[in-house]
Amino acid sequence: DNDDVLPSKSICIASHYLQHRHENIYDNPDEYDWERWQNATEIAKKAFMPFGAGRRKCPGQALANLEIPYVCRRLLSEYEFAIVEPGRSHFVGTLQIVDSQVLVKAIEK
């Protein structure tokens, strides 16, 4: 319902963490699923904002979008990757790294 009213001069903060894990947008939002983006709905594509949005979005987004394919090509052409052992949950700054098998070691080709 749209009857909620914010008082004048209220400060509103959007949580990307919560938005990127919203069950109405993503199936199994807390699980890593790289195939999620193969057939993503339009709402899921628009809800994913790793660089933020609006006037205060990350000023480095354009550079990052140019660098990411280059770095991936370079890494994949020069290294092979092997899964190490399942990780443990720990915090890095304000981000929680959850248990996963995404920990890898790089092996020069």
Distance bins in CASP14 RR format, pairs under 12 A and 6 or more apart:
PFRMAT RR
TARGET T0000
AUTHOR 0000-0000-0000
RMODE 2
METHOD distances of the structure
MODEL  1
4 10 0 0 0 0 0 1 0 0 0 0 0
4 12 0 0 0 0 0 1 0 0 0 0 0
6 12 1 0 0 1 0 0 0 0 0 0 0
13 19 0 0 0 0 0 1 0 0 0 0 0
13 56 0 0 0 0 0 1 0 0 0 0 0
14 20 0 0 0 0 0 1 0 0 0 0 0
14 22 0 0 0 0 0 1 0 0 0 0 0
14 47 0 0 0 0 0 1 0 0 0 0 0
14 49 0 0 0 0 1 0 0 0 0 0 0
14 52 0 0 0 0 1 0 0 0 0 0 0
14 53 0 0 0 0 1 0 0 0 0 0 0
14 54 0 0 0 0 0 1 0 0 0 0 0
14 56 0 0 0 0 0 1 0 0 0 0 0
14 57 0 0 0 0 0 1 0 0 0 0 0
15 21 0 0 0 0 1 0 0 0 0 0 0
15 22 0 0 0 0 0 1 0 0 0 0 0
15 49 0 0 0 0 0 1 0 0 0 0 0
15 52 0 0 0 0 0 1 0 0 0 0 0
15 94 0 0 0 0 0 1 0 0 0 0 0
16 22 0 0 0 0 0 1 0 0 0 0 0
16 47 0 0 0 0 1 0 0 0 0 0 0
16 48 0 0 0 0 1 0 0 0 0 0 0
16 49 1 0 0 1 0 0 0 0 0 0 0
16 50 1 0 0 1 0 0 0 0 0 0 0
16 51 0 0 0 0 1 0 0 0 0 0 0
16 52 1 0 0 1 0 0 0 0 0 0 0
16 53 0 0 0 0 1 0 0 0 0 0 0
16 57 0 0 0 0 0 1 0 0 0 0 0
16 58 0 0 0 0 0 1 0 0 0 0 0
16 94 0 0 0 0 0 1 0 0 0 0 0
16 95 0 0 0 0 0 1 0 0 0 0 0
17 29 0 0 0 0 0 1 0 0 0 0 0
17 30 0 0 0 0 0 1 0 0 0 0 0
17 49 0 0 0 0 0 1 0 0 0 0 0
17 50 0 0 0 0 0 1 0 0 0 0 0
17 94 0 0 0 0 1 0 0 0 0 0 0
17 95 0 0 0 0 1 0 0 0 0 0 0
17 96 0 0 0 0 1 0 0 0 0 0 0
18 24 0 0 0 0 0 1 0 0 0 0 0
18 25 0 0 0 0 0 1 0 0 0 0 0
18 26 0 0 0 0 0 1 0 0 0 0 0
18 29 0 0 0 0 1 0 0 0 0 0 0
18 30 0 0 0 0 0 1 0 0 0 0 0
18 47 0 0 0 0 0 1 0 0 0 0 0
19 25 1 0 0 1 0 0 0 0 0 0 0
19 26 0 0 0 0 1 0 0 0 0 0 0
19 29 0 0 0 0 1 0 0 0 0 0 0
19 43 0 0 0 0 0 1 0 0 0 0 0
19 44 0 0 0 0 0 1 0 0 0 0 0
19 46 0 0 0 0 0 1 0 0 0 0 0
19 47 1 0 1 0 0 0 0 0 0 0 0
19 48 0 0 0 0 1 0 0 0 0 0 0
19 49 1 0 0 1 0 0 0 0 0 0 0
19 50 0 0 0 0 0 1 0 0 0 0 0
19 52 0 0 0 0 1 0 0 0 0 0 0
19 53 0 0 0 0 0 1 0 0 0 0 0
20 26 1 0 0 1 0 0 0 0 0 0 0
20 29 1 0 0 1 0 0 0 0 0 0 0
20 30 0 0 0 0 1 0 0 0 0 0 0
20 36 0 0 0 0 0 1 0 0 0 0 0
20 44 0 0 0 0 1 0 0 0 0 0 0
20 47 1 0 0 1 0 0 0 0 0 0 0
20 48 1 0 0 1 0 0 0 0 0 0 0
20 49 0 0 0 0 1 0 0 0 0 0 0
20 50 0 0 0 0 1 0 0 0 0 0 0
20 52 0 0 0 0 0 1 0 0 0 0 0
20 95 0 0 0 0 0 1 0 0 0 0 0
21 27 0 0 0 0 0 1 0 0 0 0 0
21 28 0 0 0 0 1 0 0 0 0 0 0
21 29 1 0 1 0 0 0 0 0 0 0 0
21 30 1 0 1 0 0 0 0 0 0 0 0
21 31 0 0 0 0 0 1 0 0 0 0 0
21 32 0 0 0 0 0 1 0 0 0 0 0
21 36 0 0 0 0 0 1 0 0 0 0 0
21 44 0 0 0 0 0 1 0 0 0 0 0
21 47 0 0 0 0 0 1 0 0 0 0 0
21 48 0 0 0 0 0 1 0 0 0 0 0
21 96 0 0 0 0 0 1 0 0 0 0 0
21 98 0 0 0 0 0 1 0 0 0 0 0
22 28 0 0 0 0 0 1 0 0 0 0 0
22 29 1 0 0 1 0 0 0 0 0 0 0
22 30 0 0 0 0 0 1 0 0 0 0 0
22 43 0 0 0 0 1 0 0 0 0 0 0
22 44 0 0 0 0 1 0 0 0 0 0 0
22 47 1 0 0 1 0 0 0 0 0 0 0
22 48 0 0 0 0 0 1 0 0 0 0 0
23 29 1 0 1 0 0 0 0 0 0 0 0
23 30 0 0 0 0 1 0 0 0 0 0 0
23 31 0 0 0 0 0 1 0 0 0 0 0
23 44 0 0 0 0 0 1 0 0 0 0 0
23 47 0 0 0 0 0 1 0 0 0 0 0
24 41 0 0 0 0 0 1 0 0 0 0 0
24 43 0 0 0 0 1 0 0 0 0 0 0
24 44 0 0 0 0 0 1 0 0 0 0 0
24 47 0 0 0 0 1 0 0 0 0 0 0
25 36 0 0 0 0 0 1 0 0 0 0 0
25 40 0 0 0 0 1 0 0 0 0 0 0
25 41 1 0 0 1 0 0 0 0 0 0 0
25 42 0 0 0 0 0 1 0 0 0 0 0
25 43 1 0 0 1 0 0 0 0 0 0 0
25 44 1 0 1 0 0 0 0 0 0 0 0
25 45 0 0 0 0 1 0 0 0 0 0 0
25 46 0 0 0 0 1 0 0 0 0 0 0
25 47 1 0 1 0 0 0 0 0 0 0 0
25 48 0 0 0 0 1 0 0 0 0 0 0
25 49 0 0 0 0 0 1 0 0 0 0 0
26 32 0 0 0 0 0 1 0 0 0 0 0
26 33 0 0 0 0 1 0 0 0 0 0 0
26 36 1 0 0 1 0 0 0 0 0 0 0
26 37 0 0 0 0 0 1 0 0 0 0 0
26 40 0 0 0 0 1 0 0 0 0 0 0
26 41 0 0 0 0 1 0 0 0 0 0 0
26 43 0 0 0 0 1 0 0 0 0 0 0
26 44 1 0 0 1 0 0 0 0 0 0 0
26 45 0 0 0 0 0 1 0 0 0 0 0
26 47 1 0 0 1 0 0 0 0 0 0 0
26 48 0 0 0 0 1 0 0 0 0 0 0
27 33 1 0 0 1 0 0 0 0 0 0 0
27 35 0 0 0 0 0 1 0 0 0 0 0
27 36 1 0 0 1 0 0 0 0 0 0 0
27 39 0 0 0 0 0 1 0 0 0 0 0
27 40 0 0 0 0 0 1 0 0 0 0 0
27 41 0 0 0 0 0 1 0 0 0 0 0
27 44 0 0 0 0 1 0 0 0 0 0 0
28 35 0 0 0 0 0 1 0 0 0 0 0
28 36 0 0 0 0 1 0 0 0 0 0 0
29 36 0 0 0 0 1 0 0 0 0 0 0
29 44 0 0 0 0 0 1 0 0 0 0 0
29 47 0 0 0 0 0 1 0 0 0 0 0
29 48 0 0 0 0 0 1 0 0 0 0 0
30 36 0 0 0 0 0 1 0 0 0 0 0
30 89 0 0 0 0 0 1 0 0 0 0 0
30 96 0 0 0 0 0 1 0 0 0 0 0
30 98 1 0 0 1 0 0 0 0 0 0 0
30 99 0 0 0 0 0 1 0 0 0 0 0
30 100 0 0 0 0 0 1 0 0 0 0 0
31 98 0 0 0 0 1 0 0 0 0 0 0
31 99 0 0 0 0 0 1 0 0 0 0 0
31 100 0 0 0 0 1 0 0 0 0 0 0
31 102 0 0 0 0 0 1 0 0 0 0 0
32 97 0 0 0 0 0 1 0 0 0 0 0
32 98 0 0 0 0 1 0 0 0 0 0 0
32 99 0 0 0 0 0 1 0 0 0 0 0
32 100 1 0 0 1 0 0 0 0 0 0 0
32 101 0 0 0 0 1 0 0 0 0 0 0
32 102 1 0 0 1 0 0 0 0 0 0 0
33 39 0 0 0 0 0 1 0 0 0 0 0
33 40 0 0 0 0 0 1 0 0 0 0 0
33 44 0 0 0 0 0 1 0 0 0 0 0
33 100 0 0 0 0 0 1 0 0 0 0 0
34 40 0 0 0 0 0 1 0 0 0 0 0
34 100 0 0 0 0 0 1 0 0 0 0 0
34 102 0 0 0 0 0 1 0 0 0 0 0
36 44 1 0 0 1 0 0 0 0 0 0 0
36 45 0 0 0 0 0 1 0 0 0 0 0
36 47 0 0 0 0 0 1 0 0 0 0 0
36 48 0 0 0 0 1 0 0 0 0 0 0
37 44 0 0 0 0 1 0 0 0 0 0 0
37 45 1 0 0 1 0 0 0 0 0 0 0
37 48 0 0 0 0 1 0 0 0 0 0 0
38 44 0 0 0 0 0 1 0 0 0 0 0
38 45 0 0 0 0 0 1 0 0 0 0 0
39 45 0 0 0 0 0 1 0 0 0 0 0
40 46 0 0 0 0 1 0 0 0 0 0 0
40 47 0 0 0 0 1 0 0 0 0 0 0
40 48 0 0 0 0 1 0 0 0 0 0 0
41 47 0 0 0 0 1 0 0 0 0 0 0
41 48 0 0 0 0 0 1 0 0 0 0 0
42 48 0 0 0 0 0 1 0 0 0 0 0
46 52 0 0 0 0 0 1 0 0 0 0 0
46 53 0 0 0 0 1 0 0 0 0 0 0
47 53 0 0 0 0 0 1 0 0 0 0 0
49 56 0 0 0 0 0 1 0 0 0 0 0
49 57 1 0 0 1 0 0 0 0 0 0 0
49 58 0 0 0 0 1 0 0 0 0 0 0
49 61 0 0 0 0 0 1 0 0 0 0 0
50 57 0 0 0 0 1 0 0 0 0 0 0
50 58 0 0 0 0 1 0 0 0 0 0 0
50 60 0 0 0 0 0 1 0 0 0 0 0
50 61 0 0 0 0 1 0 0 0 0 0 0
50 64 0 0 0 0 1 0 0 0 0 0 0
50 65 0 0 0 0 0 1 0 0 0 0 0
50 68 0 0 0 0 0 1 0 0 0 0 0
51 57 1 0 1 0 0 0 0 0 0 0 0
51 58 1 0 1 0 0 0 0 0 0 0 0
51 59 0 0 0 0 1 0 0 0 0 0 0
51 60 1 0 0 1 0 0 0 0 0 0 0
51 61 1 0 1 0 0 0 0 0 0 0 0
51 62 0 0 0 0 1 0 0 0 0 0 0
51 63 0 0 0 0 0 1 0 0 0 0 0
51 64 1 0 0 1 0 0 0 0 0 0 0
51 65 0 0 0 0 1 0 0 0 0 0 0
51 68 0 0 0 0 0 1 0 0 0 0 0
52 58 1 0 0 1 0 0 0 0 0 0 0
52 59 0 0 0 0 0 1 0 0 0 0 0
52 60 0 0 0 0 0 1 0 0 0 0 0
52 61 0 0 0 0 1 0 0 0 0 0 0
52 64 0 0 0 0 0 1 0 0 0 0 0
53 61 0 0 0 0 0 1 0 0 0 0 0
54 61 0 0 0 0 0 1 0 0 0 0 0
57 64 0 0 0 0 0 1 0 0 0 0 0
58 64 1 0 0 1 0 0 0 0 0 0 0
58 65 0 0 0 0 0 1 0 0 0 0 0
60 66 0 0 0 0 1 0 0 0 0 0 0
60 67 0 0 0 0 1 0 0 0 0 0 0
60 68 0 0 0 0 0 1 0 0 0 0 0
61 67 0 0 0 0 0 1 0 0 0 0 0
61 68 0 0 0 0 0 1 0 0 0 0 0
62 68 0 0 0 0 0 1 0 0 0 0 0
63 70 0 0 0 0 0 1 0 0 0 0 0
63 71 0 0 0 0 0 1 0 0 0 0 0
64 70 0 0 0 0 0 1 0 0 0 0 0
64 71 0 0 0 0 1 0 0 0 0 0 0
65 71 0 0 0 0 0 1 0 0 0 0 0
65 72 0 0 0 0 0 1 0 0 0 0 0
66 72 0 0 0 0 0 1 0 0 0 0 0
67 73 0 0 0 0 0 1 0 0 0 0 0
67 74 0 0 0 0 0 1 0 0 0 0 0
67 75 0 0 0 0 0 1 0 0 0 0 0
68 74 0 0 0 0 0 1 0 0 0 0 0
68 75 0 0 0 0 0 1 0 0 0 0 0
69 75 0 0 0 0 0 1 0 0 0 0 0
69 76 0 0 0 0 0 1 0 0 0 0 0
70 76 0 0 0 0 0 1 0 0 0 0 0
70 77 0 0 0 0 0 1 0 0 0 0 0
71 77 0 0 0 0 0 1 0 0 0 0 0
71 78 0 0 0 0 0 1 0 0 0 0 0
71 79 0 0 0 0 0 1 0 0 0 0 0
72 78 0 0 0 0 0 1 0 0 0 0 0
72 79 0 0 0 0 0 1 0 0 0 0 0
72 81 0 0 0 0 0 1 0 0 0 0 0
73 79 0 0 0 0 0 1 0 0 0 0 0
74 106 0 0 0 0 0 1 0 0 0 0 0
74 109 0 0 0 0 0 1 0 0 0 0 0
75 81 0 0 0 0 1 0 0 0 0 0 0
75 104 0 0 0 0 0 1 0 0 0 0 0
75 106 1 0 0 1 0 0 0 0 0 0 0
75 107 0 0 0 0 0 1 0 0 0 0 0
75 108 0 0 0 0 0 1 0 0 0 0 0
75 109 0 0 0 0 0 1 0 0 0 0 0
76 106 0 0 0 0 0 1 0 0 0 0 0
76 109 0 0 0 0 1 0 0 0 0 0 0
77 108 0 0 0 0 0 1 0 0 0 0 0
77 109 1 0 0 1 0 0 0 0 0 0 0
78 106 0 0 0 0 1 0 0 0 0 0 0
78 107 0 0 0 0 0 1 0 0 0 0 0
78 108 1 0 0 1 0 0 0 0 0 0 0
78 109 1 0 0 1 0 0 0 0 0 0 0
79 104 0 0 0 0 1 0 0 0 0 0 0
79 105 0 0 0 0 1 0 0 0 0 0 0
79 106 1 0 1 0 0 0 0 0 0 0 0
79 107 1 0 0 1 0 0 0 0 0 0 0
79 108 1 0 0 1 0 0 0 0 0 0 0
79 109 1 0 0 1 0 0 0 0 0 0 0
80 104 0 0 0 0 1 0 0 0 0 0 0
80 105 0 0 0 0 1 0 0 0 0 0 0
80 106 1 0 0 1 0 0 0 0 0 0 0
80 107 1 0 1 0 0 0 0 0 0 0 0
80 108 0 0 0 0 1 0 0 0 0 0 0
80 109 1 0 0 1 0 0 0 0 0 0 0
81 101 0 0 0 0 0 1 0 0 0 0 0
81 102 0 0 0 0 0 1 0 0 0 0 0
81 103 0 0 0 0 0 1 0 0 0 0 0
81 104 1 0 1 0 0 0 0 0 0 0 0
81 105 1 0 0 1 0 0 0 0 0 0 0
81 106 1 0 1 0 0 0 0 0 0 0 0
81 107 1 0 0 1 0 0 0 0 0 0 0
81 108 0 0 0 0 0 1 0 0 0 0 0
81 109 0 0 0 0 0 1 0 0 0 0 0
82 101 0 0 0 0 0 1 0 0 0 0 0
82 103 0 0 0 0 0 1 0 0 0 0 0
82 104 1 0 0 1 0 0 0 0 0 0 0
82 105 1 0 1 0 0 0 0 0 0 0 0
82 106 0 0 0 0 1 0 0 0 0 0 0
82 107 1 0 0 1 0 0 0 0 0 0 0
83 100 0 0 0 0 1 0 0 0 0 0 0
83 101 1 0 1 0 0 0 0 0 0 0 0
83 102 0 0 0 0 1 0 0 0 0 0 0
83 103 1 0 0 1 0 0 0 0 0 0 0
83 104 1 0 1 0 0 0 0 0 0 0 0
83 105 0 0 0 0 1 0 0 0 0 0 0
83 106 0 0 0 0 0 1 0 0 0 0 0
83 107 0 0 0 0 0 1 0 0 0 0 0
84 100 0 0 0 0 0 1 0 0 0 0 0
84 101 0 0 0 0 1 0 0 0 0 0 0
84 102 0 0 0 0 1 0 0 0 0 0 0
84 103 1 0 1 0 0 0 0 0 0 0 0
84 104 1 0 0 1 0 0 0 0 0 0 0
84 105 1 0 1 0 0 0 0 0 0 0 0
84 106 0 0 0 0 0 1 0 0 0 0 0
84 107 0 0 0 0 0 1 0 0 0 0 0
85 99 0 0 0 0 0 1 0 0 0 0 0
85 100 0 0 0 0 0 1 0 0 0 0 0
85 101 0 0 0 0 1 0 0 0 0 0 0
85 102 0 0 0 0 0 1 0 0 0 0 0
85 103 1 0 0 1 0 0 0 0 0 0 0
85 104 0 0 0 0 0 1 0 0 0 0 0
85 105 0 0 0 0 0 1 0 0 0 0 0
86 97 0 0 0 0 0 1 0 0 0 0 0
86 98 0 0 0 0 0 1 0 0 0 0 0
86 99 1 0 0 1 0 0 0 0 0 0 0
86 100 1 0 0 1 0 0 0 0 0 0 0
86 101 1 0 1 0 0 0 0 0 0 0 0
86 102 0 0 0 0 1 0 0 0 0 0 0
86 103 1 0 0 1 0 0 0 0 0 0 0
86 104 0 0 0 0 0 1 0 0 0 0 0
87 97 1 0 0 1 0 0 0 0 0 0 0
87 98 0 0 0 0 1 0 0 0 0 0 0
87 99 1 0 1 0 0 0 0 0 0 0 0
87 100 1 0 0 1 0 0 0 0 0 0 0
87 101 1 0 0 1 0 0 0 0 0 0 0
87 102 0 0 0 0 1 0 0 0 0 0 0
87 103 1 0 1 0 0 0 0 0 0 0 0
87 104 0 0 0 0 0 1 0 0 0 0 0
88 96 0 0 0 0 0 1 0 0 0 0 0
88 97 0 0 0 0 1 0 0 0 0 0 0
88 98 0 0 0 0 1 0 0 0 0 0 0
88 99 1 0 0 1 0 0 0 0 0 0 0
88 100 0 0 0 0 1 0 0 0 0 0 0
88 101 0 0 0 0 0 1 0 0 0 0 0
88 103 0 0 0 0 1 0 0 0 0 0 0
89 95 0 0 0 0 0 1 0 0 0 0 0
89 96 1 0 0 1 0 0 0 0 0 0 0
89 97 1 0 0 1 0 0 0 0 0 0 0
89 98 1 0 1 0 0 0 0 0 0 0 0
89 99 1 0 1 0 0 0 0 0 0 0 0
89 100 0 0 0 0 1 0 0 0 0 0 0
90 96 1 0 0 1 0 0 0 0 0 0 0
90 97 1 0 1 0 0 0 0 0 0 0 0
90 98 0 0 0 0 1 0 0 0 0 0 0
90 99 0 0 0 0 1 0 0 0 0 0 0
90 100 0 0 0 0 0 1 0 0 0 0 0
90 103 0 0 0 0 0 1 0 0 0 0 0
91 97 1 0 0 1 0 0 0 0 0 0 0
91 98 0 0 0 0 0 1 0 0 0 0 0
92 98 0 0 0 0 0 1 0 0 0 0 0
97 103 0 0 0 0 1 0 0 0 0 0 0
END
